[in-house]
């Protein structure tokens, strides 16, 4: 089934690589007017039909002004995908306070704030979809994922509250929580040996590709979805079953 977006305006944070890049391409192919954010000054070479805005979420940068400017520049969005995220593996007795602060700022505080800005414009239209990109590590966890799990569990939780707050305005909010996806970030964190071990733990015996995750996000953000809100959709090949 082909999902059409009829020039709906879509904002995807962290859209320059991995899952963000794939969903940006898929939204664009299906007729959406897509804007992505990233931390580089230069627009990625691959996004010819896609608009690019710099948004660097950290304490040193005035990212709150940047996102305000982006929302106002495009006069709001019909669809928001909160995809931006960072991770650092560190056992609880080795955590640096700055890591806690940075991960929670990027993965939890920023998505909440961005949703608050975008939803104000959606409320006026009485129309909108918000998809927060969570993680299986917001539901289960493994060693060293202290800050990451905290941020993703928080995002899954706040999705439910957003859905209640915004439901009366015909704005649907959901989370998609991918399992182990074969991306540059996963390769960097797990390494080849770690990725092989993960494959053995997954009932389907393979890692997800970005193409495995994108359709769920597009469905939740489309008019095919008329009644699902406040949910966390786990796409993990069965990893969390064991």
LONU-646108 format. One record per residue (C-alpha): chain; residue number from 1; residue in one letter; x, y, z. Coordinates in nm, 2 decimals. Layout:
N
<"A",NUM,"A",<X,Y,Z>>
...
! end
This chain:
242
<"A",1,"X",<0.00,0.00,0.00>>
<"A",2,"X",<0.14,0.33,-0.11>>
<"A",3,"X",<0.09,0.61,0.15>>
<"A",4,"X",<0.06,0.96,0.00>>
<"A",5,"X",<0.12,1.28,0.19>>
<"A",6,"X",<-0.01,1.54,-0.06>>
<"A",7,"X",<0.26,1.80,0.02>>
<"A",8,"X",<0.21,1.77,0.40>>
<"A",9,"X",<0.50,1.96,0.57>>
<"A",10,"X",<0.72,1.72,0.77>>
<"A",11,"X",<1.00,1.81,1.01>>
<"A",12,"X",<1.26,1.53,1.09>>
<"A",13,"X",<1.52,1.61,1.35>>
<"A",14,"X",<1.85,1.43,1.31>>
<"A",15,"X",<1.77,1.35,0.95>>
<"A",16,"X",<2.11,1.33,0.79>>
<"A",17,"X",<2.19,0.96,0.83>>
<"A",18,"X",<2.06,0.63,0.95>>
<"A",19,"X",<1.69,0.60,1.02>>
<"A",20,"X",<1.64,0.98,0.98>>
<"A",21,"X",<1.78,0.98,0.63>>
<"A",22,"X",<1.57,0.69,0.52>>
<"A",23,"X",<1.24,0.82,0.65>>
<"A",24,"X",<1.32,1.17,0.50>>
<"A",25,"X",<1.37,1.00,0.16>>
<"A",26,"X",<1.06,0.79,0.19>>
<"A",27,"X",<0.84,1.09,0.30>>
<"A",28,"X",<0.97,1.29,0.01>>
<"A",29,"X",<0.91,1.01,-0.24>>
<"A",30,"X",<0.55,0.99,-0.12>>
<"A",31,"X",<0.47,1.35,-0.18>>
<"A",32,"X",<0.56,1.53,0.15>>
<"A",33,"X",<0.75,1.86,0.17>>
<"A",34,"X",<1.04,1.75,0.40>>
<"A",35,"X",<1.27,1.95,0.62>>
<"A",36,"X",<1.55,1.78,0.81>>
<"A",37,"X",<1.79,1.91,1.07>>
<"A",38,"X",<2.15,1.82,1.13>>
<"A",39,"X",<2.46,1.96,1.30>>
<"A",40,"X",<2.67,2.05,0.99>>
<"A",41,"X",<2.67,2.38,0.82>>
<"A",42,"X",<2.65,2.23,0.47>>
<"A",43,"X",<2.34,2.06,0.33>>
<"A",44,"X",<2.39,1.68,0.27>>
<"A",45,"X",<2.46,1.60,-0.10>>
<"A",46,"X",<2.18,1.34,-0.12>>
<"A",47,"X",<1.88,1.56,-0.02>>
<"A",48,"X",<1.81,1.75,-0.34>>
<"A",49,"X",<1.43,1.78,-0.29>>
<"A",50,"X",<1.46,1.80,0.09>>
<"A",51,"X",<1.52,2.12,0.28>>
<"A",52,"X",<1.80,2.13,0.54>>
<"A",53,"X",<1.83,2.34,0.86>>
<"A",54,"X",<2.12,2.34,1.10>>
<"A",55,"X",<2.01,2.24,1.46>>
<"A",56,"X",<2.29,2.16,1.70>>
<"A",57,"X",<2.14,2.06,2.04>>
<"A",58,"X",<2.39,2.12,2.31>>
<"A",59,"X",<2.45,2.35,2.61>>
<"A",60,"X",<2.69,2.58,2.42>>
<"A",61,"X",<2.46,2.65,2.13>>
<"A",62,"X",<2.14,2.85,2.13>>
<"A",63,"X",<1.94,2.55,1.99>>
<"A",64,"X",<1.61,2.67,2.14>>
<"A",65,"X",<1.63,2.98,1.92>>
<"A",66,"X",<1.73,2.77,1.62>>
<"A",67,"X",<1.43,2.55,1.65>>
<"A",68,"X",<1.20,2.84,1.71>>
<"A",69,"X",<1.33,3.01,1.39>>
<"A",70,"X",<1.28,2.68,1.19>>
<"A",71,"X",<0.92,2.64,1.31>>
<"A",72,"X",<0.84,3.00,1.23>>
<"A",73,"X",<1.02,3.00,0.90>>
<"A",74,"X",<0.80,2.72,0.76>>
<"A",75,"X",<0.49,2.84,0.95>>
<"A",76,"X",<0.47,2.51,1.14>>
<"A",77,"X",<0.45,2.15,1.03>>
<"A",78,"X",<0.18,1.89,0.98>>
<"A",79,"X",<0.41,1.61,1.09>>
<"A",80,"X",<0.70,1.60,1.34>>
<"A",81,"X",<0.94,1.31,1.37>>
<"A",82,"X",<1.16,1.35,1.68>>
<"A",83,"X",<1.45,1.13,1.56>>
<"A",84,"X",<1.76,1.31,1.69>>
<"A",85,"X",<1.95,1.11,1.95>>
<"A",86,"X",<2.29,1.04,2.10>>
<"A",87,"X",<2.44,0.75,2.30>>
<"A",88,"X",<2.74,0.68,2.51>>
<"A",89,"X",<2.80,0.34,2.67>>
<"A",90,"X",<2.92,0.37,3.02>>
<"A",91,"X",<2.87,0.16,3.34>>
<"A",92,"X",<2.70,0.33,3.63>>
<"A",93,"X",<3.02,0.36,3.83>>
<"A",94,"X",<3.20,0.53,3.54>>
<"A",95,"X",<2.95,0.78,3.43>>
<"A",96,"X",<3.05,1.14,3.39>>
<"A",97,"X",<2.79,1.40,3.49>>
<"A",98,"X",<2.82,1.58,3.15>>
<"A",99,"X",<2.73,1.26,2.97>>
<"A",100,"X",<2.41,1.24,3.18>>
<"A",101,"X",<2.33,1.60,3.10>>
<"A",102,"X",<2.40,1.58,2.73>>
<"A",103,"X",<2.22,1.26,2.66>>
<"A",104,"X",<1.91,1.36,2.85>>
<"A",105,"X",<1.91,1.71,2.68>>
<"A",106,"X",<1.94,1.56,2.33>>
<"A",107,"X",<1.72,1.25,2.37>>
<"A",108,"X",<1.45,1.37,2.60>>
<"A",109,"X",<1.44,1.75,2.68>>
<"A",110,"X",<1.48,1.86,2.32>>
<"A",111,"X",<1.20,1.63,2.18>>
<"A",112,"X",<0.96,1.76,2.45>>
<"A",113,"X",<1.04,2.12,2.37>>
<"A",114,"X",<1.03,2.07,2.00>>
<"A",115,"X",<0.69,1.90,2.02>>
<"A",116,"X",<0.57,2.19,2.24>>
<"A",117,"X",<0.65,2.44,1.97>>
<"A",118,"X",<0.53,2.24,1.67>>
<"A",119,"X",<0.20,2.13,1.85>>
<"A",120,"X",<0.10,2.50,1.90>>
<"A",121,"X",<0.08,2.54,1.52>>
<"A",122,"X",<-0.09,2.20,1.48>>
<"A",123,"X",<-0.36,2.30,1.74>>
<"A",124,"X",<-0.46,2.59,1.52>>
<"A",125,"X",<-0.53,2.36,1.23>>
<"A",126,"X",<-0.67,2.08,1.45>>
<"A",127,"X",<-0.45,1.84,1.26>>
<"A",128,"X",<-0.11,1.68,1.32>>
<"A",129,"X",<0.10,1.37,1.38>>
<"A",130,"X",<0.40,1.34,1.61>>
<"A",131,"X",<0.62,1.03,1.60>>
<"A",132,"X",<0.89,1.00,1.86>>
<"A",133,"X",<1.18,0.76,1.79>>
<"A",134,"X",<1.24,0.56,2.10>>
<"A",135,"X",<1.44,0.24,2.14>>
<"A",136,"X",<1.40,-0.11,2.28>>
<"A",137,"X",<1.64,0.01,2.54>>
<"A",138,"X",<1.36,0.22,2.68>>
<"A",139,"X",<1.18,-0.11,2.75>>
<"A",140,"X",<1.47,-0.35,2.82>>
<"A",141,"X",<1.83,-0.27,2.87>>
<"A",142,"X",<2.19,-0.41,2.88>>
<"A",143,"X",<2.50,-0.31,3.05>>
<"A",144,"X",<2.63,0.05,3.01>>
<"A",145,"X",<2.30,0.19,2.88>>
<"A",146,"X",<2.22,0.39,3.19>>
<"A",147,"X",<2.17,0.73,3.04>>
<"A",148,"X",<2.04,0.61,2.71>>
<"A",149,"X",<1.78,0.38,2.87>>
<"A",150,"X",<1.67,0.66,3.10>>
<"A",151,"X",<1.62,0.90,2.81>>
<"A",152,"X",<1.43,0.66,2.59>>
<"A",153,"X",<1.21,0.53,2.87>>
<"A",154,"X",<1.13,0.89,2.94>>
<"A",155,"X",<1.04,0.96,2.58>>
<"A",156,"X",<0.81,0.66,2.57>>
<"A",157,"X",<0.64,0.78,2.89>>
<"A",158,"X",<0.60,1.14,2.77>>
<"A",159,"X",<0.45,1.02,2.44>>
<"A",160,"X",<0.15,0.90,2.64>>
<"A",161,"X",<0.10,1.23,2.81>>
<"A",162,"X",<0.14,1.42,2.48>>
<"A",163,"X",<-0.13,1.20,2.33>>
<"A",164,"X",<-0.37,1.28,2.61>>
<"A",165,"X",<-0.29,1.66,2.59>>
<"A",166,"X",<-0.33,1.68,2.22>>
<"A",167,"X",<-0.60,1.42,2.14>>
<"A",168,"X",<-0.88,1.67,2.15>>
<"A",169,"X",<-0.71,1.87,1.88>>
<"A",170,"X",<-0.70,1.57,1.64>>
<"A",171,"X",<-0.32,1.54,1.69>>
<"A",172,"X",<-0.20,1.18,1.72>>
<"A",173,"X",<0.13,1.10,1.90>>
<"A",174,"X",<0.31,0.77,1.90>>
<"A",175,"X",<0.66,0.62,1.96>>
<"A",176,"X",<0.84,0.37,1.73>>
<"A",177,"X",<1.11,0.18,1.92>>
<"A",178,"X",<1.35,0.01,1.69>>
<"A",179,"X",<1.56,-0.29,1.79>>
<"A",180,"X",<1.92,-0.33,1.68>>
<"A",181,"X",<1.94,-0.15,1.34>>
<"A",182,"X",<2.24,-0.18,1.12>>
<"A",183,"X",<2.36,0.19,1.11>>
<"A",184,"X",<2.69,0.37,1.13>>
<"A",185,"X",<2.61,0.44,1.50>>
<"A",186,"X",<2.54,0.08,1.58>>
<"A",187,"X",<2.86,-0.04,1.40>>
<"A",188,"X",<3.06,0.22,1.60>>
<"A",189,"X",<2.91,0.12,1.94>>
<"A",190,"X",<2.90,-0.26,1.90>>
<"A",191,"X",<3.18,-0.34,1.66>>
<"A",192,"X",<3.18,-0.64,1.43>>
<"A",193,"X",<3.19,-0.90,1.72>>
<"A",194,"X",<2.91,-0.72,1.91>>
<"A",195,"X",<2.69,-0.71,1.60>>
<"A",196,"X",<2.74,-1.09,1.54>>
<"A",197,"X",<2.65,-1.16,1.90>>
<"A",198,"X",<2.34,-0.95,1.87>>
<"A",199,"X",<2.22,-1.14,1.56>>
<"A",200,"X",<2.23,-1.46,1.76>>
<"A",201,"X",<2.01,-1.31,2.03>>
<"A",202,"X",<1.74,-1.20,1.78>>
<"A",203,"X",<1.48,-1.47,1.70>>
<"A",204,"X",<1.49,-1.36,1.33>>
<"A",205,"X",<1.87,-1.40,1.34>>
<"A",206,"X",<1.94,-1.07,1.17>>
<"A",207,"X",<1.97,-0.70,1.24>>
<"A",208,"X",<1.71,-0.46,1.12>>
<"A",209,"X",<1.78,-0.23,0.82>>
<"A",210,"X",<1.66,0.12,0.81>>
<"A",211,"X",<1.41,0.00,0.54>>
<"A",212,"X",<1.25,-0.23,0.80>>
<"A",213,"X",<1.18,0.07,1.04>>
<"A",214,"X",<1.06,0.34,0.80>>
<"A",215,"X",<0.72,0.20,0.70>>
<"A",216,"X",<0.60,0.20,1.06>>
<"A",217,"X",<0.68,0.57,1.10>>
<"A",218,"X",<0.52,0.66,0.77>>
<"A",219,"X",<0.20,0.47,0.86>>
<"A",220,"X",<0.17,0.64,1.21>>
<"A",221,"X",<0.22,0.98,1.05>>
<"A",222,"X",<-0.03,0.93,0.77>>
<"A",223,"X",<-0.41,0.96,0.74>>
<"A",224,"X",<-0.42,0.58,0.73>>
<"A",225,"X",<-0.37,0.61,1.10>>
<"A",226,"X",<-0.69,0.76,1.24>>
<"A",227,"X",<-0.72,0.61,1.58>>
<"A",228,"X",<-0.38,0.48,1.72>>
<"A",229,"X",<-0.23,0.73,1.97>>
<"A",230,"X",<-0.02,0.71,2.28>>
<"A",231,"X",<0.14,0.38,2.18>>
<"A",232,"X",<0.49,0.24,2.17>>
<"A",233,"X",<0.54,0.03,1.86>>
<"A",234,"X",<0.84,-0.21,1.91>>
<"A",235,"X",<1.01,-0.32,1.58>>
<"A",236,"X",<1.29,-0.55,1.70>>
<"A",237,"X",<1.27,-0.89,1.52>>
<"A",238,"X",<1.16,-1.04,1.85>>
<"A",239,"X",<1.46,-0.93,2.06>>
<"A",240,"X",<1.25,-0.82,2.36>>
<"A",241,"X",<1.06,-1.16,2.37>>
<"A",242,"X",<1.35,-1.34,2.54>>
! end
